[in-house]
């Protein structure tokens, strides 16, 4: 069928030459069925194209015309002028200077250079938390495939995500693939239903379950990452360099600033509290406001626990856990 279409194109380009195409088929043969199937596919493709084009949105700068290779510059200028006059009386929009705070260690990769080529202003600093700061709320930890596996093996990724969740509202784990390799960890047939300690999918699932606020973004290449950064920075404030440097660094008094969870709380005690039975993300702050320490919590009656934890069942679960006898070998 492709050869026939090439002949038709040749005839259209050379109308002076008379060409005729003859098809010879055996009746009820497989060749006839293949030819009819190809015709149906071609008709379906054209019908889909016509239908999609009828619903397609036309940009205002094209003014309803297709800007092809043969179009002149003047129509483009006039359509651009029309589009400008439609927006706030012809006032031009002020382009936003995008800034990205980048950890110094990330300059071993090519991503900062790609971001610079995209028009972003790169601010190199030494960060204690995260690799890229896109806004006061968004912190990104970037991992290549090899680095991701190594970070899971060493346990470094758990600590990095924990720090991002502690200090930023929107922590993001960016997994960046190589452009010349498959955009997947493993084949779909190799992914099982059971959670295994050596499976990368299981490790990611457990990581997300442990940190519900963590967002995971998949990137196909460096240039895709740059496009993702541009999308994430839309409608966001620019990051503060001084504040980003101080995140995670204790002051002379030992107080860490910008801690989203609790700046002046004992973070180890808070983590221990959140792991107790019956304590959830919705009630642990109320418990912290009602108790000065874990020792005081252990002495509270069930009625007071029910008032703080928002239910009798959760209070009884915690009380039974605290009153349970420690098993001995005797």
DRENDO-930941 format. One line per 4 residues: number of its first residue (from 1); their letters; for each residue x, y, z of C-alpha. Coordinates in nm, 2 decimals, padded with zeros to 4 digits. Example, Ala and Ser with C-alpha at 12.3 -4.5 7.8 and 13.67 -1.06 7.14 Angstrom:
BEGIN
1	AS	01.23 -00.45 00.78  01.37 -00.11 00.71
This chain:
BEGIN
1	XXXX	00.00 00.00 00.00  00.29 00.23 00.07  00.43 00.18 -00.28  00.09 00.27 -00.43
5	XXXX	00.07 00.59 -00.24  00.42 00.68 -00.36  00.30 00.64 -00.72  00.00 00.86 -00.65
9	XXXX	00.22 01.13 -00.51  00.45 01.10 -00.81  00.15 01.14 -01.04  00.03 01.45 -00.85
13	XXXX	00.37 01.61 -00.88  00.38 01.53 -01.26  00.03 01.58 -01.40  00.15 01.57 -01.76
17	XXXX	00.24 01.20 -01.73  -00.04 00.95 -01.75  -00.01 00.68 -01.50  -00.26 00.40 -01.42
21	XXXX	-00.23 00.15 -01.14  -00.38 -00.20 -01.18  -00.44 -00.44 -00.89  -00.45 -00.81 -00.96
25	XXXX	-00.58 -01.03 -00.68  -00.70 -01.38 -00.64  -01.06 -01.39 -00.53  -01.11 -01.45 -00.16
29	XXXX	-00.74 -01.46 -00.10  -00.53 -01.33 00.19  -00.39 -01.05 -00.03  -00.74 -00.91 -00.07
33	XXXX	-00.80 -00.92 00.30  -00.47 -00.75 00.37  -00.55 -00.48 00.12  -00.90 -00.41 00.25
37	XXXX	-00.76 -00.40 00.61  -00.50 -00.14 00.51  -00.77 00.07 00.34  -00.98 00.06 00.66
41	XXXX	-00.69 00.16 00.88  -00.61 00.45 00.65  -00.97 00.57 00.64  -00.98 00.54 01.02
45	XXXX	-00.66 00.75 01.06  -00.80 01.02 00.83  -01.13 01.03 01.01  -00.95 01.05 01.35
49	XXXX	-00.74 01.34 01.21  -01.04 01.53 01.09  -01.22 01.48 01.42  -00.92 01.59 01.63
53	XXXX	-00.86 01.89 01.41  -01.22 02.00 01.45  -01.18 02.01 01.82  -00.83 02.16 01.83
57	XXXX	-00.76 02.48 02.00  -00.59 02.75 01.78  -00.33 02.97 01.95  -00.42 03.34 01.94
61	XXXX	-00.09 03.43 01.78  -00.18 03.22 01.47  -00.50 03.41 01.42  -00.66 03.09 01.27
65	XXXX	-00.39 03.04 01.01  -00.13 02.77 00.99  00.22 02.90 01.01  00.42 02.68 00.77
69	XXXX	00.75 02.71 00.60  00.62 02.93 00.32  00.45 03.18 00.55  00.60 03.53 00.55
73	XXXX	00.72 03.72 00.85  00.46 04.00 00.82  00.15 03.79 00.91  00.34 03.67 01.21
77	XXXX	00.42 04.02 01.32  00.06 04.13 01.28  -00.09 03.83 01.46  00.16 03.89 01.74
81	XXXX	00.05 04.25 01.76  -00.31 04.14 01.77  -00.24 03.89 02.05  -00.07 04.16 02.25
85	XXXX	-00.36 04.41 02.21  -00.59 04.14 02.35  -00.40 04.13 02.67  -00.44 04.42 02.91
89	XXXX	-00.44 04.69 02.64  -00.12 04.59 02.47  00.10 04.58 02.78  00.38 04.32 02.76
93	XXXX	00.41 04.06 03.03  00.72 04.09 03.24  00.92 03.77 03.22  00.99 03.61 03.55
97	XXXX	01.35 03.55 03.64  01.36 03.19 03.76  01.61 03.10 04.03  01.72 02.76 04.14
101	XXXX	01.94 02.69 04.44  02.18 02.40 04.36  02.40 02.21 04.60  02.77 02.23 04.51
105	XXXX	02.79 01.85 04.48  02.54 01.85 04.20  02.78 02.03 03.96  02.94 01.70 03.90
109	XXXX	02.64 01.63 03.67  02.53 01.82 03.36  02.18 01.92 03.50  02.29 02.26 03.63
113	XXXX	02.43 02.35 03.28  02.10 02.23 03.12  01.90 02.45 03.36  02.12 02.75 03.28
117	XXXX	02.06 02.69 02.91  01.68 02.70 02.99  01.72 03.05 03.12  01.73 02.98 03.49
121	XXXX	01.96 03.15 03.72  02.17 02.90 03.91  02.27 02.98 04.27  02.55 02.74 04.39
125	XXXX	02.56 02.68 04.76  02.63 02.41 05.01  02.30 02.25 05.12  02.25 02.03 05.42
129	XXXX	01.90 01.93 05.30  01.82 01.84 04.94  01.99 01.89 04.61  01.77 02.15 04.44
133	XXXX	01.56 02.42 04.61  01.29 02.55 04.37  01.09 02.75 04.61  01.05 02.81 04.98
137	XXXX	00.82 02.50 04.98  00.97 02.27 04.73  01.29 02.07 04.79  01.41 01.81 04.55
141	XXXX	01.65 01.51 04.61  01.78 01.40 04.27  01.88 01.04 04.22  02.01 00.86 03.91
145	XXXX	01.93 00.49 03.88  02.27 00.37 04.01  02.27 00.63 04.29  01.91 00.52 04.39
149	XXXX	02.01 00.16 04.44  02.32 00.25 04.63  02.13 00.49 04.85  01.87 00.22 04.94
153	XXXX	02.15 -00.02 05.02  02.34 00.22 05.25  02.02 00.36 05.41  02.13 00.71 05.31
157	XXXX	01.80 00.78 05.12  01.59 00.72 05.43  01.78 00.99 05.62  01.77 01.23 05.32
161	XXXX	01.39 01.20 05.28  01.34 01.23 05.65  01.53 01.56 05.65  01.33 01.69 05.36
165	XXXX	01.00 01.60 05.52  01.11 01.77 05.84  01.20 02.11 05.69  01.00 02.15 05.37
169	XXXX	00.63 02.13 05.29  00.67 01.96 04.95  00.96 01.71 04.96  01.02 01.55 04.62
173	XXXX	01.23 01.25 04.52  01.33 01.29 04.15  01.44 00.96 03.98  01.62 01.04 03.66
177	XXXX	01.67 00.77 03.40  01.93 00.77 03.12  01.81 00.88 02.78  01.98 00.58 02.61
181	XXXX	01.83 00.32 02.84  01.48 00.18 02.91  01.25 00.41 03.10  01.17 00.14 03.36
185	XXXX	01.33 -00.05 03.65  01.22 -00.39 03.53  00.98 -00.57 03.30  00.62 -00.56 03.40
189	XXXX	00.61 -00.94 03.41  00.89 -00.94 03.68  00.69 -00.73 03.92  00.53 -00.95 04.18
193	XXXX	00.25 -00.90 04.43  00.46 -00.97 04.74  00.68 -00.72 04.92  01.04 -00.85 04.92
197	XXXX	01.34 -00.67 05.08  01.55 -00.69 04.77  01.30 -00.56 04.52  01.34 -00.19 04.42
201	XXXX	00.96 -00.14 04.38  00.90 -00.28 04.72  01.16 -00.04 04.87  01.00 00.26 04.70
205	XXXX	00.65 00.15 04.82  00.77 00.12 05.18  00.94 00.45 05.16  00.62 00.62 05.04
209	XXXX	00.42 00.45 05.31  00.66 00.57 05.58  00.66 00.93 05.44  00.32 01.00 05.30
213	XXXX	00.40 01.36 05.21  00.69 01.25 04.99  00.63 01.30 04.61  00.81 01.09 04.35
217	XXXX	00.88 01.23 04.00  01.01 01.02 03.72  01.23 01.18 03.46  01.34 01.03 03.13
221	XXXX	01.65 01.25 03.08  01.82 01.57 03.18  01.62 01.78 02.95  01.30 01.63 03.08
225	XXXX	01.41 01.72 03.43  01.46 02.08 03.32  01.11 02.09 03.18  00.97 01.94 03.51
229	XXXX	01.15 02.21 03.71  01.00 02.48 03.50  00.65 02.33 03.56  00.71 02.30 03.93
233	XXXX	00.82 02.66 03.97  00.51 02.79 03.81  00.31 03.01 04.05  00.58 02.96 04.32
237	XXXX	00.79 03.22 04.50  01.16 03.23 04.44  01.38 03.05 04.70  01.58 03.24 04.95
241	XXXX	01.95 03.17 04.94  02.03 03.26 05.30  01.73 03.06 05.43  01.82 02.75 05.22
245	XXXX	02.17 02.75 05.36  02.06 02.77 05.72  01.80 02.48 05.68  01.92 02.19 05.89
249	XXXX	02.21 02.38 06.05  02.17 02.44 06.43  02.24 02.78 06.56  02.47 02.85 06.86
253	XXXX	02.19 02.78 07.09  02.13 02.44 06.94  01.79 02.55 06.78  01.73 02.45 06.42
257	XXXX	01.53 02.70 06.22  01.26 02.63 05.96  01.17 02.29 06.11  00.82 02.23 05.98
261	XXXX	00.74 01.97 06.24  00.85 02.14 06.56  01.14 02.38 06.60  01.19 02.36 06.97
265	XXXX	01.07 02.00 07.04  01.28 01.70 07.12  01.26 01.54 06.77  01.37 01.20 06.90
269	XXXX	01.09 01.20 07.15  00.84 01.31 06.88  00.95 01.02 06.65  00.91 00.78 06.94
273	XXXX	00.56 00.91 07.02  00.45 00.88 06.66  00.54 00.51 06.66  00.33 00.42 06.96
277	XXXX	00.01 00.22 06.90  -00.29 00.44 06.85  -00.09 00.75 06.78  -00.16 00.89 06.43
281	XXXX	-00.07 01.19 06.22  -00.40 01.35 06.32  -00.37 01.32 06.70  00.00 01.33 06.79
285	XXXX	00.01 01.71 06.79  -00.28 01.72 07.04  -00.10 01.47 07.26  00.21 01.69 07.25
289	XXXX	00.01 01.99 07.36  -00.15 01.80 07.64  00.16 01.63 07.78  00.50 01.78 07.86
293	XXXX	00.69 01.46 07.83  00.66 01.09 07.76  00.68 01.01 08.13  00.37 01.22 08.19
297	XXXX	00.19 01.05 07.90  00.26 00.71 08.05  00.08 00.81 08.37  -00.24 00.95 08.21
301	XXXX	-00.56 00.75 08.27  -00.76 00.61 07.98  -01.02 00.89 08.00  -00.76 01.16 07.95
305	XXXX	-00.60 00.96 07.67  -00.93 00.92 07.50  -00.98 01.30 07.52  -00.64 01.37 07.36
309	XXXX	-00.64 01.09 07.11  -01.00 01.14 06.99  -01.14 00.80 07.07  -01.17 00.53 07.33
313	XXXX	-01.03 00.26 07.11  -00.71 00.44 07.04  -00.67 00.53 07.40  -00.73 00.17 07.51
317	XXXX	-00.47 00.04 07.26  -00.21 00.28 07.39  -00.29 00.21 07.75  -00.27 -00.17 07.70
321	XXXX	00.07 -00.12 07.53  00.21 00.09 07.81  00.08 -00.15 08.08  00.19 -00.47 07.91
325	XXXX	00.45 -00.67 08.10  00.79 -00.70 07.96  00.86 -01.07 07.87  01.15 -01.23 08.06
329	XX	01.34 -01.56 08.03  01.24 -01.68 08.38
